[in-house]
Amino acid sequence: MQLQLRSGVLFVTPAERAETKRDLIVEEASRLMYERGTGLGVDTLVSEIGVAKMTLYKHFPTKTDLIVACLEHLDDCHRARLSGQVDWSSSPAERLLSVFDSLREWFAMPSFRGCAFVNATVELADTSPPVRNAVREHKNAMRAWVVKLVEECELPNANFVASQIAQLMEGATTTALLERDPAVADVAQATALQVLDKAKASTGASAPLRR
């Protein structure tokens, strides 16, 4: 599958896009709501996507249904973006640290708008349990992926170390949005290396990890 980054979100290229109306609606609505927020009106969505309102409601009876579908799509795209930048032939520590290289590239996009899931939480989660659940599922899945990368480093307390790394990723994303500086990923990466070195030192190993 060929992937391209548009509006700070990873999407399949036109040649690879699914042909169904439902998939078209989800992909384009994901892009539009990432750019402008989940408060974007249905009339605007159908106009810019190029589908009839009846078609949209056929696939998504409520706007909440559409938002949840978009978040599920963005979850797939975000994980594909991060894992796609990993050099799986490198050492486990290098693989883990390379996640921050992917984040740096994302932060440098002119249309970067931060984490779509945090944005949705701020906009809707307090009043929309389905959205809150979709956000929680994404964060849990990302945490599980980071745990797996940490476990491959053969470090103790993998869950705790993974929580530290995940918080660095979250913090870097928010700071990059506020400061418009992709270099925050480098700071987070350097801190992640220190976290890994400290965890490795606790095993009694003398040689620190190196980037």
C-alpha positions in Angstrom: 0.0 0.0 0.0 1.4 3.4 -1.0 1.0 6.1 1.6 1.2 9.9 1.4 1.0 12.6 4.0 -1.7 15.2 3.5 -2.8 17.8 6.0 -0.6 16.2 8.6 -2.4 12.9 8.3 -1.2 9.8 6.5 -3.5 8.6 3.7 -3.4 6.0 0.9 -2.5 7.4 -2.5 -5.3 7.9 -5.0 -4.5 4.7 -6.8 -4.8 2.7 -3.6 -7.9 4.3 -2.2 -10.9 2.1 -1.7 -13.7 2.6 -4.2 -16.6 2.6 -1.9 -18.5 5.7 -1.0 -18.2 4.9 2.6 -14.4 4.8 2.5 -14.3 8.0 0.4 -16.5 9.8 3.0 -14.3 8.5 5.9 -11.0 9.5 4.3 -12.1 13.0 3.2 -14.0 13.7 6.4 -11.0 12.7 8.5 -8.9 15.2 6.6 -11.4 18.0 6.9 -12.1 17.5 10.6 -8.4 17.2 11.3 -7.9 20.5 9.6 -10.9 22.4 11.0 -12.2 20.4 14.0 -15.0 18.0 14.6 -17.5 20.9 14.8 -17.5 21.1 11.0 -21.1 21.1 9.8 -22.6 18.3 7.8 -23.5 20.7 5.0 -19.9 21.7 4.7 -18.8 18.1 4.8 -21.1 16.9 2.0 -20.3 19.9 -0.1 -16.5 19.5 0.1 -16.5 15.7 -0.1 -18.8 15.8 -3.0 -21.6 13.4 -1.9 -25.3 13.8 -1.3 -26.4 14.3 2.3 -28.6 11.3 1.9 -25.6 9.2 1.0 -23.7 10.4 4.1 -26.6 9.5 6.3 -27.1 6.2 4.7 -23.6 5.1 5.9 -23.5 7.2 9.0 -26.9 7.8 10.7 -25.4 10.3 13.1 -22.5 12.7 13.0 -21.1 10.9 16.0 -21.0 7.6 13.9 -19.0 9.5 11.3 -16.6 11.0 13.8 -15.9 7.6 15.4 -15.3 6.0 12.0 -12.8 8.9 11.2 -11.0 8.3 14.5 -10.7 4.6 13.7 -9.3 5.5 10.2 -6.8 8.0 11.8 -5.7 5.4 14.2 -4.7 3.1 11.3 -3.0 6.0 9.5 -1.1 7.2 12.6 0.2 3.7 13.4 1.2 3.1 9.8 3.1 6.4 9.8 5.1 5.6 12.9 5.8 1.9 12.1 6.6 2.8 8.5 9.5 4.9 9.5 11.1 2.2 11.7 14.2 0.4 10.4 13.3 -3.1 11.5 16.8 -4.4 10.7 18.3 -2.0 13.4 18.8 -2.8 17.1 15.7 -2.8 19.3 16.8 0.5 20.9 17.3 2.1 17.5 13.9 0.9 16.4 12.3 2.5 19.5 14.1 5.8 19.2 13.4 6.0 15.5 9.7 6.6 16.4 10.8 10.2 17.3 12.3 10.6 13.9 8.9 9.9 12.4 7.3 12.4 14.8 9.8 15.1 13.8 8.9 14.6 10.1 5.2 14.9 11.0 5.7 18.0 13.2 7.5 19.7 10.3 4.4 19.5 8.0 2.9 23.0 7.5 -0.6 21.6 8.1 0.3 19.7 11.3 -2.5 20.2 13.8 -1.4 18.1 16.7 -3.0 14.8 17.8 -6.4 14.3 16.3 -7.4 12.2 19.4 -6.5 14.9 21.9 -8.3 17.4 19.7 -11.4 15.2 19.7 -11.2 14.8 23.4 -11.2 18.5 24.0 -14.0 19.1 21.5 -16.3 16.2 22.2 -15.3 13.5 24.6 -17.0 14.9 27.7 -20.4 14.8 26.0 -19.8 11.8 23.6 -19.1 8.4 25.2 -18.5 6.8 21.7 -15.8 9.4 20.9 -14.3 9.0 24.4 -14.1 5.2 23.8 -12.5 5.5 20.4 -9.9 7.9 21.8 -9.2 5.5 24.7 -8.9 2.5 22.3 -6.3 4.4 20.2 -4.3 5.4 23.2 -4.3 1.9 24.6 -3.3 0.4 21.3 -0.4 2.9 21.0 0.7 2.1 24.5 0.7 -1.6 23.8 2.8 -1.0 20.7 5.4 1.0 22.7 5.4 -1.8 25.4 6.2 -4.3 22.7 9.1 -2.1 21.4 10.5 -1.8 25.0 10.2 -5.5 25.6 12.3 -6.1 22.6 15.0 -4.1 24.3 15.0 -6.7 27.1 14.6 -4.1 29.7 13.0 -4.6 33.1 9.7 -2.9 34.1 8.7 -2.7 30.4 5.3 -1.3 31.2 6.7 1.5 33.3 9.4 2.4 30.7 6.8 2.3 28.0 4.6 4.7 29.9 7.6 7.1 30.1 8.2 6.8 26.4 4.5 7.2 25.5 4.3 10.3 27.7 7.4 11.8 25.9 5.6 11.1 22.6 2.4 12.8 23.8 4.3 15.7 25.3 6.3 16.3 22.2 3.2 16.3 20.0 1.5 18.9 22.1 4.6 21.1 22.5 5.2 20.9 18.7 1.7 22.2 18.1 2.1 25.0 20.6 5.7 26.1 19.6 5.6 25.1 15.9 9.1 23.6 16.3 9.8 20.1 15.0 13.0 20.1 17.1 10.9 19.2 20.2 11.1 15.6 18.8 14.9 15.7 19.2 14.5 16.8 22.8 12.0 14.0 23.5 14.3 11.5 21.7 17.3 12.5 23.8 15.2 12.1 26.9 14.0 8.7 25.7 17.6 7.6 25.3 18.3 8.6 28.9 15.2 6.6 30.0 16.5 3.6 28.2 20.0 4.0 29.5 18.8 4.2 33.1 16.6 1.2 32.6 19.5 -0.7 31.1 21.8 0.3 34.0 19.4 -1.2 36.5 20.1 -4.6 34.9 23.8 -4.3 35.7 24.8 -3.9 32.1 27.8 -1.5 31.8 27.5 -0.3 28.2 24.9 2.4 27.8 22.6 2.5 24.7 23.8 4.8 22.0 21.9 6.6 19.3 
